[in-house]
Amino acid sequence: MTTEIAEGAHAAGEHAITAGEYIKHHLHHNASHAQQGPIDFSVIHYDTIFWSVLLAAVAAIFLIAAARRATAGVPGRFQAFVEMVVELVEDQSKAIVHGNRSFIAPLALTVFVWVVLMNSMDFLPVDLFSWTAGKLGLGEPYFRVVPTADLNGTLGMSLVVLVLMLYYNVKIKGAGGFVHELFCAPFGAHPALWIFNFGLNLIEFAAKTVSLAMRLFGNMFAGELIFLLIALLGAQWVGFTGQSLALSGLHIFAGSVWAVFHILIVLLQAFIFMMLTLVYLGQAHEGH
């Protein structure tokens, strides 16, 4: 009997998930297929697309509702909050973009609200969807809910900013003026310098695009990883022992502190992404 119990405990230990497997599971996307190599454009992350589109719709509904409920009288709390956000974005766009802001200011507002919503998904319990899927008999599928913690999501947004940079460069300066700037700035218009000017400008556009994506991704991915590490503290519960109580208390304390601090990260990263978008589009309105 004792031998059977020992063998059963040994088998259960072999099948118990390790900390590394737990983190790997929660950092794995619900993808069309496994990625082959560092770069694989055939892979589709369904979870990133789903949450990005859903939260974009939520952002649109939020802004439309705010616009429809706006009144000329004394604003309510909801209208006052939205007006504060709109005024913040408008002041920043006015200071950075010297030109027609009829599209750029609403774009910046949409980007700010959208990124805040996507970043805020990090506050959901890390095991919520796995637990829900298990209760529904669906197993524990790979599923990530923070689109900005996926480099594909942030790089997709930064590529849209790149397209807008090129568009405004051509619109403001004309096709000829933009090409002339590519080859003649910043070192000068001498033909011997054209290749250096062009190469430097290409590097500048690439650096802006990559840094814009990597900054948001890096901060949100790190925050998500820390939440997973904190969650592992609560997973060490083995009963009412001193070690279990201490680790559980540390889990609650660390999780609460990090959640409060993460609120600042969520808002700050959304603000930085919006500001850099404005800066890059503002630079497109100016010549070297």
C-alpha distance (Angstrom), angle and dihedral (degrees) to the residues before:
residue distance angle dihedral
M1 . . .
T2 3.79 . .
T3 3.80 90.0 .
E4 3.83 91.7 52.3
I5 3.81 91.7 50.5
A6 3.79 91.3 49.2
E7 3.79 91.4 49.2
G8 3.81 90.6 48.7
A9 3.79 91.9 50.3
H10 3.78 90.4 48.0
A11 3.82 91.2 51.2
A12 3.81 91.4 48.3
G13 3.78 89.6 50.7
E14 3.77 90.9 51.9
H15 3.80 91.4 53.8
A16 3.82 96.1 42.9
I17 3.77 112.5 112.3
T18 3.78 115.2 -112.7
A19 3.81 125.9 -137.0
G20 3.80 90.5 -106.2
E21 3.80 92.5 51.0
Y22 3.81 90.7 47.7
I23 3.80 92.7 53.9
K24 3.81 92.7 42.2
H25 3.80 90.5 52.2
H26 3.82 93.2 51.5
L27 3.80 93.0 45.8
H28 3.81 93.3 51.7
H29 3.80 117.4 99.9
N30 3.77 128.1 -134.4
A31 3.80 92.1 -111.7
S32 3.78 136.6 172.8
H33 3.81 89.9 -117.9
A34 3.78 141.4 -23.7
Q35 3.79 115.2 -65.0
Q36 3.79 115.4 -108.6
G37 3.77 110.1 -149.4
P38 3.82 131.6 -21.0
I39 3.82 92.0 -60.5
D40 3.79 121.1 37.5
F41 3.79 116.6 157.6
S42 3.81 92.2 -175.4
V43 3.82 92.9 71.4
I44 3.82 116.2 97.5
H45 3.81 119.4 -162.7
Y46 3.79 101.9 -148.6
D47 3.80 94.3 -173.3
T48 3.82 93.5 54.4
I49 3.81 92.1 48.0
F50 3.82 93.0 46.0
W51 3.80 96.1 50.7
S52 3.81 94.2 39.7
V53 3.81 92.2 54.2
L54 3.80 93.8 41.1
L55 3.81 93.6 50.2
A56 3.80 91.1 44.4
A57 3.80 87.1 56.8
V58 3.81 90.4 47.7
A59 3.81 90.3 50.4
A60 3.81 90.8 49.7
I61 3.81 91.9 48.7
F62 3.81 90.4 48.1
L63 3.81 93.5 51.5
I64 3.82 94.1 42.7
A65 3.81 91.2 49.8
A66 3.80 90.1 49.6
A67 3.80 91.7 50.8
R68 3.80 93.2 48.8
R69 3.79 94.3 47.0
A70 3.80 94.1 47.9
T71 3.79 113.4 119.4
A72 3.79 134.8 -177.1
G73 3.79 92.2 -127.2
V74 3.78 130.6 74.0
P75 3.81 105.3 -37.8
G76 3.77 122.6 -127.2
R77 3.78 123.0 -128.5
F78 3.80 93.7 -89.7
Q79 3.81 93.6 49.1
A80 3.81 91.9 43.7
F81 3.82 90.6 52.4
V82 3.81 92.8 48.9
E83 3.80 91.6 46.1
M84 3.81 89.7 53.6
V85 3.80 90.8 53.2
V86 3.81 93.1 45.1
E87 3.81 91.7 48.2
L88 3.80 90.9 49.4
V89 3.80 92.4 52.0
E90 3.81 93.1 42.4
D91 3.81 92.7 51.6
Q92 3.79 91.5 49.9
S93 3.81 93.8 47.0
K94 3.81 91.3 47.6
A95 3.81 91.5 52.4
I96 3.81 95.5 46.0
V97 3.80 108.2 32.1
H98 3.79 114.5 58.5
G99 3.77 102.5 -166.4
N100 3.77 141.7 40.0
R101 3.81 107.8 -12.8
S102 3.80 97.9 176.2
F103 3.82 90.1 113.5
I104 3.80 102.2 22.4
A105 3.83 98.1 56.4
P106 3.84 94.5 51.3
L107 3.81 88.0 44.1
A108 3.81 91.0 54.6
L109 3.81 91.1 47.6
T110 3.81 91.3 50.2
V111 3.81 91.8 47.4
F112 3.80 92.0 50.2
V113 3.82 95.3 49.5
W114 3.81 92.9 41.9
V115 3.80 94.9 49.8
V116 3.82 91.4 45.9
L117 3.80 89.8 54.5
M118 3.80 93.4 46.8
N119 3.80 92.3 46.9
S120 3.81 91.0 47.7
M121 3.80 91.4 62.6
D122 3.79 84.8 78.9
F123 3.82 88.7 75.6
L124 3.80 92.3 67.1
P125 3.83 114.0 101.0
V126 3.79 108.3 -89.8
D127 3.83 93.0 -130.7
L128 3.82 96.9 42.8
F129 3.79 97.7 102.3
S130 3.80 95.1 38.8
W131 3.80 89.4 51.3
T132 3.81 92.0 46.9
A133 3.79 92.4 48.4
G134 3.79 90.3 49.0
K135 3.81 91.5 51.8
L136 3.80 89.3 51.1
G137 3.79 91.0 51.2
L138 3.81 94.0 -112.4
G139 3.78 96.0 121.3
E140 3.80 118.6 -129.3
P141 3.81 106.5 -54.3
Y142 3.77 123.9 -169.1
F143 3.79 106.2 -97.8
R144 3.80 132.2 156.5
V145 3.79 122.0 -171.1
V146 3.82 103.5 -168.8
P147 3.83 107.5 85.1
T148 3.80 92.5 -174.6
A149 3.81 90.3 58.2
D150 3.81 87.0 65.4
L151 3.80 114.5 81.5
N152 3.81 89.4 -148.3
G153 3.80 90.0 61.5
T154 3.79 97.4 47.4
L155 3.80 92.8 41.6
G156 3.80 89.7 51.6
M157 3.81 90.3 55.3
S158 3.81 92.6 45.9
L159 3.82 90.4 51.0
V160 3.81 88.7 56.1
V161 3.82 88.2 52.4
L162 3.82 88.5 50.5
V163 3.81 90.9 52.9
L164 3.81 89.6 50.1
M165 3.82 90.7 49.0
L166 3.80 90.5 54.2
Y167 3.80 91.5 44.1
Y168 3.81 94.2 53.3
N169 3.79 91.9 43.2
V170 3.80 89.3 57.6
K171 3.82 94.4 39.1
I172 3.81 95.9 49.9
K173 3.81 100.1 35.8
G174 3.78 100.9 26.3
A175 3.80 124.2 -120.9
G176 3.80 92.0 -80.6
G177 3.79 93.5 47.0
F178 3.79 92.4 49.2
V179 3.81 93.0 49.2
H180 3.80 89.8 46.8
E181 3.81 90.0 52.4
L182 3.80 91.6 48.4
F183 3.81 91.9 56.9
C184 3.80 102.2 30.0
A185 3.82 104.8 40.6
P186 2.93 139.0 114.4
F187 3.83 101.2 0.2
G188 3.79 100.4 37.0
A189 3.79 144.1 -87.1
H190 3.81 98.8 -79.8
P191 3.83 109.7 126.8
A192 3.80 90.7 -127.7
L193 3.81 88.8 62.9
W194 3.81 97.8 48.5
I195 3.79 95.8 92.5
F196 3.81 92.1 48.7
N197 3.80 92.8 47.6
F198 3.80 92.2 47.7
G199 3.80 93.1 47.2
L200 3.79 92.6 48.4
N201 3.79 92.3 49.4
L202 3.80 91.7 49.8
I203 3.80 89.9 50.9
E204 3.80 89.9 49.0
F205 3.81 93.4 53.4
A206 3.82 91.3 45.1
A207 3.82 92.6 47.5
K208 3.80 92.4 50.3
T209 3.80 91.7 50.4
V210 3.80 96.5 45.7
S211 3.81 95.9 42.3
L212 3.81 91.9 48.6
A213 3.80 90.3 54.5
M214 3.80 98.0 39.1
R215 3.81 95.3 49.0
L216 3.81 94.2 57.2
F217 3.80 94.0 38.3
G218 3.79 94.6 48.1
N219 3.79 94.9 51.3
M220 3.80 95.6 45.2
F221 3.81 94.2 43.2
A222 3.81 90.5 51.2
G223 3.80 90.8 48.8
E224 3.80 91.2 50.1
L225 3.80 91.2 49.4
I226 3.81 92.1 51.0
F227 3.81 90.5 51.9
L228 3.81 88.5 53.3
L229 3.80 92.0 49.9
I230 3.80 90.4 49.9
A231 3.81 90.0 48.8
L232 3.81 89.0 56.8
L233 3.82 89.2 62.8
G234 3.79 89.9 63.8
A235 3.80 90.7 46.6
Q236 3.82 90.6 65.9
W237 3.81 92.3 77.1
V238 3.81 111.1 130.8
G239 3.80 99.3 158.3
F240 3.78 139.0 -62.2
T241 3.77 95.3 -36.3
G242 3.78 127.7 135.4
Q243 3.79 92.5 -110.6
S244 3.82 93.7 48.7
L245 3.80 93.1 48.2
A246 3.80 91.8 47.6
L247 3.82 93.7 48.7
S248 3.81 92.0 45.5
G249 3.79 90.9 50.2
L250 3.79 90.2 49.0
H251 3.80 89.0 48.0
I252 3.81 92.1 55.3
F253 3.80 93.9 42.8
A254 3.83 96.3 45.5
G255 3.80 92.1 43.1
S256 3.81 92.3 51.6
V257 3.81 94.0 46.3
W258 3.79 93.4 46.7
A259 3.83 92.0 46.4
V260 3.82 90.7 54.3
F261 3.80 91.8 46.4
H262 3.81 90.3 44.8
I263 3.81 90.1 59.8
L264 3.80 87.4 67.7
I265 3.81 91.2 47.7
V266 3.81 92.2 50.0
L267 3.80 93.0 51.8
L268 3.80 95.6 37.9
Q269 3.81 94.8 51.2
A270 3.81 91.2 48.4
F271 3.80 89.9 49.7
I272 3.83 92.2 47.8
F273 3.80 92.4 49.3
M274 3.81 90.4 49.7
M275 3.82 92.5 46.2
L276 3.80 93.8 49.4
T277 3.80 89.5 48.6
L278 3.80 88.8 54.4
V279 3.81 92.4 44.9
Y280 3.80 93.4 51.1
L281 3.80 93.0 46.6
G282 3.80 89.6 45.1
Q283 3.81 90.2 53.5
A284 3.79 88.6 52.2
H285 3.82 87.5 61.6
E286 3.79 92.0 55.6
G287 3.79 133.2 65.6
H288 3.79 129.1 -134.0
